[in-house]
Amino acid sequence: MPRLRLLLMLLGALLSMQVLAAASNAPPAIVLAEVYRQGIDVTQYLVSEKYDGVRGIWDGHTLRHRSGNLISAPAWFVASLPPTPLDGELWLARGKFTDLSKIIRRTEPIDDEWRQVRYMIFELPNAPGTFSERANHIKALVSELNVSWLRAVDQFPVADTAALMNLFKRYVKDGAEGLMLHRADALYVTGRSDVLLKLKPLPDAEARVIAYVAGKGRFVGRIGALEVEMSDGKRFRIGSGLSDADRSNPPPIGSLVTYRYQELTANGIPRFPRYWRVREEF
């Protein structure tokens, strides 16, 4: 009987450890952006550059992806971070997402590569006050820490929609992915919310590759299009935007790809989808 009791205790402890491990890898509750639309009163928002990087959430102890998986950053990188929870983007430079992705994917981080990475902070999870107040706190915190790879994202107001669009065109022309708008008076919220908006040249989304469509004409012997499936089960094909290298060595079946499109049809299918890149699932 004592042996059975001991066995049950051990099994209970093991189960508890598995539950805790699963919980620790659960996706963190964070704010997710809606798409900017006409008619928004932009004077109620603070505007910033949209950084084409990898989301990084610091809970005061560990640095994680939005999926909940740990980010394999060097010990010196995370040792410099404060006990205060942070939300931001790991970023190299405009147009360098592919290079950043290779750095982030490594199981064993390489110091020289990580010394190029910047942690661009745009939010303080669960902190009190309006976003305008939190943005000021971020600047003060980053200034106090004085760490070269920790940066506060610049947040600024715009006078009107015309000023926003002129700014947007200039940023995109200079290589930025777009702009973000965060409502200045918003308290901290999680989930998808219109307190945070993204403004990009074309909307983008993700879909899962389920099959290849054989190429014709000059694409004979390679793929002509990707057949993909959206999260709601809708299927369509992406033929535009694929380079010769992509057609010869396409994204694997089952991989998640990002595409850009003009608008959705009445049935919710993207019009004129154009392949962009493989969506890394960290």
C-alpha positions as CSV (number, residue, x, y, z in Angstrom):
1,M,0.0,0.0,0.0
2,P,2.7,2.5,0.8
3,R,4.4,1.7,-2.5
4,L,1.1,2.4,-4.4
5,R,0.7,5.6,-2.5
6,L,4.2,6.7,-3.4
7,L,3.6,5.8,-7.1
8,L,0.4,7.8,-7.1
9,M,2.3,10.8,-5.6
10,L,5.0,10.6,-8.2
11,L,2.5,10.4,-11.0
12,G,0.6,13.4,-9.5
13,A,3.8,15.4,-9.3
14,L,4.8,14.5,-12.9
15,L,1.3,15.6,-14.1
16,S,1.6,18.9,-12.3
17,M,5.0,19.5,-13.9
18,Q,3.6,18.8,-17.3
19,V,0.6,21.2,-16.7
20,L,3.0,23.9,-15.5
21,A,5.3,23.4,-18.5
22,A,2.3,23.6,-20.9
23,A,1.1,26.8,-19.2
24,S,4.5,28.4,-19.3
25,N,4.6,27.9,-23.1
26,A,1.0,29.2,-23.6
27,P,0.8,32.3,-25.9
28,P,1.0,35.5,-23.8
29,A,-2.0,37.8,-23.7
30,I,-1.0,40.8,-25.8
31,V,-2.6,43.5,-27.8
32,L,-3.0,42.8,-31.6
33,A,-3.7,45.4,-34.2
34,E,-6.7,45.9,-36.4
35,V,-6.3,47.4,-39.9
36,Y,-6.6,51.2,-40.3
37,R,-9.7,52.3,-42.1
38,Q,-10.9,55.6,-43.4
39,G,-13.0,57.7,-41.1
40,I,-10.7,57.2,-38.1
41,D,-10.0,60.4,-36.1
42,V,-6.3,60.2,-36.3
43,T,-5.8,63.1,-33.9
44,Q,-6.8,60.7,-31.1
45,Y,-3.8,58.4,-31.8
46,L,0.0,58.4,-31.5
47,V,1.8,57.2,-34.6
48,S,5.0,55.2,-34.9
49,E,6.9,53.2,-37.6
50,K,5.8,49.6,-38.1
51,Y,8.9,47.6,-37.6
52,D,9.3,44.5,-39.8
53,G,10.8,42.3,-37.1
54,V,9.9,39.5,-34.7
55,R,7.6,40.2,-31.7
56,G,9.3,39.7,-28.4
57,I,7.4,39.7,-25.0
58,W,9.5,40.0,-21.8
59,D,7.6,39.0,-18.7
60,G,10.3,40.2,-16.3
61,H,12.1,36.8,-16.3
62,T,11.9,35.3,-19.8
63,L,11.8,36.5,-23.4
64,R,9.2,34.8,-25.5
65,H,7.6,34.8,-29.0
66,R,3.9,35.7,-29.3
67,S,3.4,31.9,-29.6
68,G,4.7,31.4,-26.1
69,N,7.9,29.7,-27.2
70,L,11.2,30.9,-25.6
71,I,13.5,33.1,-27.7
72,S,17.0,31.8,-27.7
73,A,18.7,35.1,-26.9
74,P,22.2,35.3,-25.4
75,A,22.3,35.5,-21.6
76,W,23.9,39.0,-21.7
77,F,21.0,40.3,-23.9
78,V,18.3,39.3,-21.4
79,A,20.4,40.1,-18.3
80,S,20.2,43.7,-19.3
81,L,16.4,43.7,-19.3
82,P,14.5,45.1,-16.3
83,P,12.0,43.2,-14.0
84,T,9.3,45.3,-15.7
85,P,7.3,43.4,-18.4
86,L,8.0,44.7,-21.9
87,D,6.5,44.3,-25.3
88,G,8.3,45.2,-28.5
89,E,9.9,44.1,-31.7
90,L,13.3,42.4,-32.2
91,W,14.6,44.3,-35.2
92,L,17.7,44.6,-37.4
93,A,17.0,47.3,-40.0
94,R,14.5,48.1,-42.7
95,G,14.4,45.3,-45.3
96,K,16.4,42.9,-43.1
97,F,13.6,40.6,-41.8
98,T,15.1,37.5,-43.5
99,D,18.5,38.1,-41.9
100,L,16.8,38.6,-38.5
101,S,14.8,35.4,-38.9
102,K,18.0,33.4,-39.3
103,I,19.5,34.9,-36.2
104,I,16.3,34.3,-34.1
105,R,15.9,30.7,-35.3
106,R,19.3,29.5,-34.1
107,T,19.1,27.2,-31.1
108,E,22.5,28.4,-30.0
109,P,22.6,32.2,-30.4
110,I,25.7,33.8,-31.9
111,D,26.9,36.8,-30.0
112,D,28.2,38.8,-33.0
113,E,24.8,38.4,-34.7
114,W,22.8,39.4,-31.7
115,R,24.8,42.5,-31.1
116,Q,23.2,43.8,-34.3
117,V,19.6,43.2,-32.9
118,R,17.6,46.0,-31.3
119,Y,14.7,45.4,-29.0
120,M,12.2,48.2,-30.0
121,I,9.8,48.7,-27.0
122,F,6.3,49.9,-27.8
123,E,4.3,48.7,-24.8
124,L,4.3,48.0,-21.1
125,P,2.0,45.0,-20.5
126,N,-0.5,45.5,-17.7
127,A,0.9,48.9,-16.7
128,P,-1.6,51.5,-15.5
129,G,-2.4,54.8,-17.2
130,T,-3.2,55.8,-20.7
131,F,-1.0,54.8,-23.6
132,S,0.4,58.3,-23.8
133,E,1.5,57.9,-20.2
134,R,2.9,54.4,-20.8
135,A,4.9,55.7,-23.8
136,N,6.5,58.4,-21.6
137,H,7.3,55.7,-19.0
138,I,8.9,53.6,-21.7
139,K,11.2,56.5,-22.7
140,A,12.2,57.1,-19.1
141,L,12.8,53.5,-18.4
142,V,15.0,53.0,-21.6
143,S,16.9,56.1,-20.8
144,E,17.6,55.0,-17.2
145,L,18.7,51.5,-18.3
146,N,21.0,53.0,-21.0
147,V,21.5,49.7,-22.9
148,S,22.5,50.2,-26.5
149,W,20.2,47.4,-27.9
150,L,17.1,48.5,-26.0
151,R,15.2,51.3,-27.7
152,A,11.9,53.2,-27.1
153,V,9.8,53.3,-30.2
154,D,9.2,57.0,-31.1
155,Q,5.5,57.9,-30.7
156,F,4.1,61.1,-32.1
157,P,0.8,62.8,-32.9
158,V,-0.4,63.9,-36.4
159,A,-2.5,66.9,-37.2
160,D,-5.0,65.2,-39.5
161,T,-5.5,62.4,-42.0
162,A,-3.7,64.3,-44.8
163,A,-0.6,64.6,-42.6
164,L,-0.8,60.9,-41.7
165,M,-1.0,59.9,-45.4
166,N,1.9,62.1,-46.4
167,L,3.9,60.7,-43.5
168,F,2.9,57.1,-44.6
169,K,4.1,57.7,-48.2
170,R,7.4,59.0,-47.0
171,Y,8.0,56.2,-44.6
172,V,7.1,53.5,-47.2
173,K,9.3,55.2,-49.8
174,D,12.2,55.1,-47.4
175,G,11.8,51.3,-46.9
176,A,9.5,51.1,-43.8
177,E,6.8,48.5,-43.7
178,G,4.2,51.0,-42.7
179,L,2.8,52.9,-39.7
180,M,1.1,51.9,-36.4
181,L,-1.5,54.0,-34.6
182,H,-2.1,53.6,-30.9
183,R,-5.0,55.4,-29.3
184,A,-3.4,57.9,-26.9
185,D,-6.1,57.6,-24.2
186,A,-6.3,53.8,-24.2
187,L,-5.8,51.8,-21.1
188,Y,-3.8,48.5,-21.5
189,V,-5.9,45.9,-23.3
190,T,-5.2,42.5,-24.8
191,G,-6.5,40.7,-27.9
192,R,-7.3,42.2,-31.2
193,S,-8.5,45.8,-30.7
194,D,-8.9,49.0,-32.6
195,V,-6.9,50.9,-29.9
196,L,-4.0,49.7,-32.1
197,L,-4.2,50.0,-35.9
198,K,-1.7,49.1,-38.6
199,L,-1.4,51.0,-41.9
200,K,0.4,49.3,-44.7
201,P,0.6,49.7,-48.5
202,L,-1.4,46.4,-49.0
203,P,-3.1,44.2,-46.4
204,D,-1.4,40.9,-45.7
205,A,-2.4,37.6,-44.1
206,E,-1.3,34.0,-43.7
207,A,-2.4,30.8,-45.2
208,R,-1.2,27.2,-45.0
209,V,0.3,25.5,-48.1
210,I,-1.7,22.4,-48.9
211,A,-0.6,21.6,-52.5
212,Y,1.4,22.7,-55.6
213,V,-0.1,23.6,-58.9
214,A,2.1,22.4,-61.8
215,G,3.6,25.2,-64.0
216,K,2.8,25.7,-67.6
217,G,4.7,27.4,-70.4
218,R,7.9,28.9,-69.2
219,F,7.2,27.4,-65.7
220,V,7.0,23.7,-67.0
221,G,9.0,21.5,-64.5
222,R,8.4,24.0,-61.7
223,I,5.4,25.1,-59.7
224,G,2.9,27.5,-61.2
225,A,1.1,28.4,-58.0
226,L,0.7,27.4,-54.4
227,E,-2.7,26.1,-53.3
228,V,-3.3,27.4,-49.8
229,E,-5.9,27.2,-47.0
230,M,-6.9,30.0,-44.7
231,S,-7.6,29.4,-41.0
232,D,-11.4,29.4,-41.7
233,G,-11.0,26.6,-44.3
234,K,-11.3,28.7,-47.4
235,R,-8.9,27.7,-50.2
236,F,-7.3,29.6,-53.1
237,R,-4.2,29.8,-55.2
238,I,-1.2,32.1,-55.1
239,G,0.7,32.4,-58.4
240,S,2.0,35.9,-58.4
241,G,5.1,37.0,-56.4
242,L,6.9,33.7,-56.6
243,S,10.5,34.1,-57.8
244,D,12.2,31.5,-60.1
245,A,14.0,30.2,-56.9
246,D,10.6,29.9,-55.2
247,R,9.1,28.0,-58.1
248,S,12.1,25.6,-58.2
249,N,12.2,25.2,-54.4
250,P,8.7,26.1,-53.1
251,P,7.7,26.5,-49.5
252,P,7.1,23.0,-48.0
253,I,3.6,21.6,-47.9
254,G,2.2,22.4,-44.4
255,S,4.2,25.6,-44.1
256,L,2.6,29.0,-43.3
257,V,3.1,31.7,-45.9
258,T,2.4,35.4,-45.9
259,Y,0.7,36.9,-48.9
260,R,-0.5,40.4,-49.8
261,Y,-3.8,41.2,-51.5
262,Q,-5.9,44.1,-52.6
263,E,-9.3,43.3,-50.9
264,L,-11.6,40.4,-50.0
265,T,-14.4,39.2,-52.3
266,A,-17.9,38.9,-51.0
267,N,-17.0,35.2,-50.2
268,G,-14.0,36.3,-48.1
269,I,-11.4,35.2,-50.7
270,P,-8.4,37.5,-51.2
271,R,-8.4,39.3,-54.6
272,F,-5.1,39.4,-56.5
273,P,-3.1,37.5,-53.8
274,R,0.7,37.9,-54.1
275,Y,3.2,35.7,-52.4
276,W,5.5,37.5,-49.9
277,R,7.5,35.1,-47.8
278,V,7.3,32.0,-45.5
279,R,5.8,33.0,-42.2
280,E,8.1,31.7,-39.5
281,E,6.3,29.8,-36.8
282,F,8.5,30.3,-33.7
